[in-house]
Amino acid sequence: MPERHPRRSHAPGFTLPAVMIVSAAMLILAVGLIAIISIEKKTARSFADAKRAELAARAGLEDFRAILRKETANDDFLIIGRPSPNLVENSKLDAPSQLYVARGDGGGTNVTYRYTPLFSANEMPTQSGTLVAPEIPEVDDDDTDHATFKTLPWQDPIQVEWVPVKNEKGEMVARYAYWVEDLQSKVDAMTAGNKDGDGGANSRNAYPFPVSGINPNPPEEPTDKRLDQVAIHVLDPKATEDGDGKLTNQIVDGRPAMLSPDSVVGAVGYEAPLKRNEEGELDDDIAAALERSTSPIIQPYDEHPVVPYARGISGEAAGQPKRNLNELLNKSPGGAVDEFATWVDSALPEFKNRQGGFPEDYLRTIAANAFDYADTDDTPRVVEGRYRGIEGFPLVSEHMFSIKWDSVTRDQSRTYVTILVTVFAELWNMTNQPVSGQAQFSYETEYSMQVGAIPEIGLGDPELLFDPSVTATNIMREGPDSFWFPSINVSLRANEYKVFKLGEARMRIDVGAASLFVPSPLEVSNDDNQQSGYKMRWNNTMVDHSKGKLRHYDQLLYYPGNNATNSSQKVSATIPGHSYKLKTESFVNNMGDPRMSMYITAPQDANSWPQNYSPNRRTIRWGSIYSSDSAAKRKHYGRVLPSEWPDGGHNSPYGSNNFFTEDRRTVPDDPRFFLNLPTPVAEQAPMRMSNLGRFYSATELGRAYDPVMWRPTYGDLTGSPGSGARDTATHNSASPSLPPGRVSWPEVELNSPYTTESGGGNTLRIGRAEHPRFRDTPGQHAAHLLDLFHTGISTSRDVDKREGKLIRIEGNVNLNTAEPDAIRALVAGYLKQDPLLSQTTSTNHQTSTMMAQPIAALNLGTPTNTKVADRVAEAIVRSRPFACAADIAKAKDATDRPVFGNREVYAQNTRIEWTDSASEEMFSRLYEASTLRSRNFRVWVVGQAVYLPEGGNMEDVEVLSESKKAFTVFADPGDRDDNEDILETEYQPRVTHENDF
């Protein structure tokens, strides 16, 4: 049961002074009227009663302002609400009618909230450990402790408690009751909407600008409003995603006439008399939506963003200022990484447990990836063995180690075998930006062979490699076991693949006397030690290596015979991030993401060469796997398809397969492999980089590569449990494959074991369905990073504002109180962050040029049930109240499915092919255009002058006069101190408009 308090003058503890002031004013008024009363008693009494009623109404206003002064003189409060139980046929999707200020305390799993009603009440709600608007007890119609009065025409009468005002004798001479409307639950009619689209329609930001929903122009331009992309046109129930521009034009052109709280409908052209239906709503659907869901008098203000009080966030961090990403970005590279990681670890102690089997510093890796995404240079943030950021450099997507028996020669006394070792790599620029620089590769091999009486000749033996009498090499030595090829110049277009020759060693090996017969073939053995490998430096910085080394096949080199099958040359090839070989003779088949080669501890498995070689293009293991499998179920170890990766993406063009050969004499950089190459497409690159030197939104953290490592589990084609991504025996065994209906890799489920052998294809899920393992675990949801970081006034020309402590709230809608129409306007509009957004047209792969499922272009907007973005609005309303950004990101619809970035809520379902930035686009719009608190209100107050007979009860009260006032109140933060905190001593919420109702 809620705690029972005395009358309102005592309950909140700060209302009493306001009531005393009003009581004193009434006493002065009464004394001043004595002379008049004696002359004209009846008229004077009526005048005094009217004034007393008006003063009582103003006492209600001061009561509300006192609450604001106490509870909102900070930046951590929430405004939440719930529908009144007395509203007839109230819909759950209506805006809440009873509001509360909620204040949090504590942290971790011990967060509590206390609530202050924003309506006149004599009972204060109890605290709770879960953010939920307190229950509102039902009121009998004949309850004389309650006032019943009409406010908004479409809303049933409000019932709130009377607050008595007493004179110096303790007699009740007046009373008041009030109810508060949240104006910030509405769309700001003075800022929302633009005419920048085709035919004057509303326009949303398109790729490559990295954020959808905000105006990229500096706020210093008076005509540019930050949230002018809010789709206010969808207040028309018949509007399409981008509309036809008509309603937006009416709103924009009518703004000069929008002077009062209720002026929008008239300003856009609706003339009196306006008819209403039985529910009190305007008959015209558009006029009704404008009246309910817009306001023209919402005042902007600056806010000092602080870490919210929410489960999973530590008590040490909650209530503290968020960190500014732009400020961190301009610090020293290592310092920024350390500060980011230390802050996240302090504020979200469970966040690092997302990493699974990731072997390095997870938090610093996330930080490095985030900052390298945004900075303007091409130097990655790297500390070897600890973290690496993905920057403007390529990665190894195929590695080839070529051994050729070049000749047998003799002089007068000795026999020599000449072996040519050449190393090649296909480099993939996975980013959407061109890259250029110096690449340098290590020489690492355990290959050895026996020739004649020599039991073991090691191709990595330094005595052989650096003996000028037997070897011609360009390999350089750095320490006893560190060998490197010279640097090569690399220039790659966005998303381009290219094969490079890294270096070679020509070894003229003395194998015995001149009479020695050298039998053919020579067996070159790797002895399955799995110690071969590679490292890659980019501009002298280590950026890639085969952490688990490589597995190379044993080879037979033939001489002097040399044909397509029995060649004097053999090549061992591997595909980083793809198939891995375990010591137990089993395989781990990953998705082919070379970003993971630095982290996977298993050795890369040998790949059949040249049958499965796909030079200068996306990897397809054509010869022994892909070509022989049925078109409906291409096994995932037979190809690399970014469209299937957890963070989505597009499949690079493959081009024709006319380069295919099974001739082992063909060298990896044969000219045939460079003919008729597909043109790389930047928008298909798996890694989207900004390189704009700033974050425009904290939601851009969702582009950071997330190297989580958990073992995926698949079902077989019939849906029964399978053995997972780990296959036994050989690649041609009956190993699991992606069912025809699946177009992405499995999620990290609640029971997924961690692994050091699997991973790839993930970015931070900020604004789309999070992995189930992290979704409901306090402090592990990726969207919690939005609760720790902000981007200042990110579009400003002034670097101090971009890196400052404040953010601008101008047109932001309170999601805790907004009506569905307002929420729809925040998210609606076609998705524009992926210009290649498409849908698959068949589950059968097109195998002439695509080597993937065929696709067709797709225009995709917000998911809907009946109107544009209805599904999102419903999910927001059903899931509130929200304490933090992670709560919003988890919003679910009536079918218990997440709505943000979830293909399942669209008609096209899993056929949608999109990037992570497109899947997170709706959430970005919502996040940037919303808030969880309010500073713009309208308080509806009824004041009455009353007479209560001595010894009488409330039902005996005689109402002498009544005053009904509606006050628009702006809780203006005003001046702040040096730490940008509100000056409580000067904080005075002000009235900006008032009228009778």
Phi, psi and omega in degrees: 000142178292151180294132180270126181246164170294190182300166189304331182298341179249331190304304182279344177087347182235006180273331185307314180302320181297317181293321179296321179297316181293321178298318178297320179296322179293323179295316178299318180299317182296317180296319183292343185261000184301314182296319182293321182301322181292335181272314186221076191304310187295313181295315182296320179297320179296318179296316180295319179296319180296317179294322179295320177296318180295319177295325176296320177298319179290334173296322176297319176300313181293328175301312180295316180297325178296321176299314180298317181299323182278316191262346183240017176276046184199185180237018182245359182287160174238149169247116181235176180193175175210154178295146176289140178290348183269355179286128183290130178050042181294133177271143177297339182270001175287157174295145179300142181260341179243121187253154177222147163274126178248134179234131182264166177204153177086196182188179181066237176259005182243061178261136175233156180229139172243155191230140173238122182293142172257051173200156184291124183208152180251006175237128177266131181295153176280159176291162177215158178271355177235137179288109178205134181298133183300153175296142177251116183295143178290151185239133175288148182297332183263014179287111185280352175283350185246145173263142177237120180209155183269134178243269180285136189297331182270000184251141177297160181306142179276143175235114179225170186273147175285143173247119184282148172241123186245154178272189185293344178268001182083011181270137177286118180248348179200169174204161177217161174215146181216160178217142187246134175254135179271104179290337180280005171276359186248161175284135180284106183292345181272349183234335188280142174097141175220172181238034188271351182275182179301131178065022181083011179286164178293143183237141173250153178300138179247160172308137016263358176303130197279358183228133175260131175120343180239149176285122183286350182285151182298141179293349178293341176280117187296337181273351183260114177260137187300323185249037180285359177269356175304131190276069183296342181294340182284000170293343169282116183303339182263006185290146170272183185305311182255355175070178178255001177091347186296306183294319179300318178299318180298319182291312181298316182289336183271000186299325179301336181266001182271085188251338186232167184303329186249031188261357186295314185300314179292325183292333180270001171118000178278127185253149176291153359278139179261125183273145178240153177272187184295333180277358179091359179273152177298143182297322180285125186299319182291315178299320180296317180293320178297319181294319184281324196243009176230158174211140181260004188237024179284120185273136177282161177198163175265145181232143174265100187293131180237160179291130183285163172272109182206154180300137180096340178265129186294152177295335178290331183264326183302133181086351179274157180299140171293157176271144180270118181299324181290326175293316179296321184301329183266008172274178178301145185306311180291322179296320179297316179298314182296317182293318177302308184295318180296319180294315180297317182295325179287318185277327182233080186299336181270352189297322183294342180285359172293338195291338184064236182268014180304127191270354182246197182279105187295312184294321179288329176294317176300315181298313181298318178297321181293313183289324178291334174298322190261335188288172186262351182267178177242025179260115182289152175272109187224133164232112188305134179079358182237308178201157175216134173263145176278122185228198181282070175215155178274170177231160182281119177255342169212142180233129184235130178242109186257131177237128181229130172278103190278320183192165167235123182229157180223149166244205186292336186230342189229158175247136182236136171251125179259121178246130177252117176253122180231137181245135180233158173214138167269122179259140180239119171277100186280358184263167178270015178238145175294150179231150179207133180176193181254124176250140178223135185238149176278161174246111184223118177206149173249009179300139176213165180210159177250128178230120179060231183273356181275114188290330183206120175246112184272125180286353174248011181288119182299331179294331176275317185296327187244024173265103185299342180285340182237345189231135168248110188218154172251019178282139178248152183251133175232090184087176188294329185230028182234110184240136186224144169280158174297160179293150174236150177280131181232127174224121184227138173288167178303130176064027181263144172255142175203138179272135179233142170275121187272326181163174183208161174226123176256112187251116176262099194261126175285113185250356178155192181295161182298337180279353185294131172266126181262109182288150175245138007271163168271136176263120176256122189244139173265350178057016178053028178286339178055046179247000174287162181180197177202156169228153180226128171256143175237115185051044176074009177249130180290120184235346184205145171194163179269092186302317181270013181067194185232151170253122178248142176291148166295146187233151172245121179256127184256139177203138002275351179298141183206095177234183187300329183265311181256080188266154173284352179244139172226144182236130171259127184234148174225161179239099182304139178079002186250265186258135185233146184252131179259158180298337184275014180070019175247172186236151169242117182258111179261188190266000177086032178265105185292349176297340183270353183299335180285346189240331183289126187274346176282155178284142174298135184276149178295143181244136181301128183231134005266006185303324184250024181269132179228071188292141172064025181198171179305143187287124171227125177270078193289311196297316187246354184232295190296316186292333185265352182273154179291151187296336186277344186215063177299122182294140187294338178277002179262355182198163176246114183233098178303336178297340179266350183294154183305326179268010175074186180143189181235155182267123179301151177297143182259323182082186182286161181257025185286355176277350189300137178209154171246012182279112185288351178282348183286127181278154184300337179251029176304139182305333181299334182282353183249010180262144174053044181285146174293148179279123180294145181242118185301321183291348177267359182295137180293333182253116175266122178250145177269304182054033180264357178078012177198158168263127174276337180207145176295339178295344176295345173302338177295348178274351183289134179296134184242101187275046179297146184228098178227146184282123178282153178231130180249160165261161177280187187294342180264356177096357179281159183301139179249181184275000177090194184283352178272120181253153178252166180059231186255172179294341181267009178281178182279067181275160183298148176224164181291123176301155184305327182279349183268131178236015176209162180287159184296157175283167169277104185276171181300327183257013180292129176280151176284157182211157171254010188246349186229148175162172177127161171076013183246137162245168179299133184270083180249093180110014172214173187302119181285156174305138182306326183295331183257347191298315185243014176270116184306126175088002181248347179296133183300328181295348175298338178297332176292339178280352182247340188229153173218179184233021178061206174269085200291337182265000184292150172288336186276115182298329179295328177283323178295324183258009185279184184271347188254153169238161182258127175253108183212097183092002178290136184258136179284110182292338180287344184228354187290149172281158181306322181301319180293320180294319178302319182295331182289328188252340189296156180126149178298146177289131187236000184274357176227099183292347181252017180307134189207179174226147177284140182258353179200151174276349176277134181286142173272116191249016176268319180224333185273318188055044180194175176294139177292150184227163174223148181301147184222130167267123184232127177250206182279145182296144188218151169258306179233320179241164181303125175070015178302321185295320178294314180300318179297317181296320179297313182295319182292331188265348184280164010279156182250136175261338188203173182295323180298326176298318181295316183298336182270004186306136181237153179271189184295341178266010178066031177249138175301143183259339183271122177065027182249112181297338185292342181270002176257155178298325181285344176050228187286359176282349179291132175243113184212168176269169179294327181292330176285320181293334181263004188294316181299317179297320179301316178301313182296315183297315183290335185256014185230174175209173176242014179217175183217151172230007179240120186223162166231123181254126181259118187236137171245121176246140181228137166272129188227162172233126179240113180303147180303128181081003182278165176257176183300327180290350179267001183295134174254124180275118182269326179199158182221142177230131179242121183232142171241120182246128172271124187238131176248116178278070186293120179299333177064209181291147179239162179277189184295337178268008182066025172271151181292137177279100187299326183291340182247004185282113182227092175308134189244153177274127180253347180196146174212151176201163174277154175225000000 
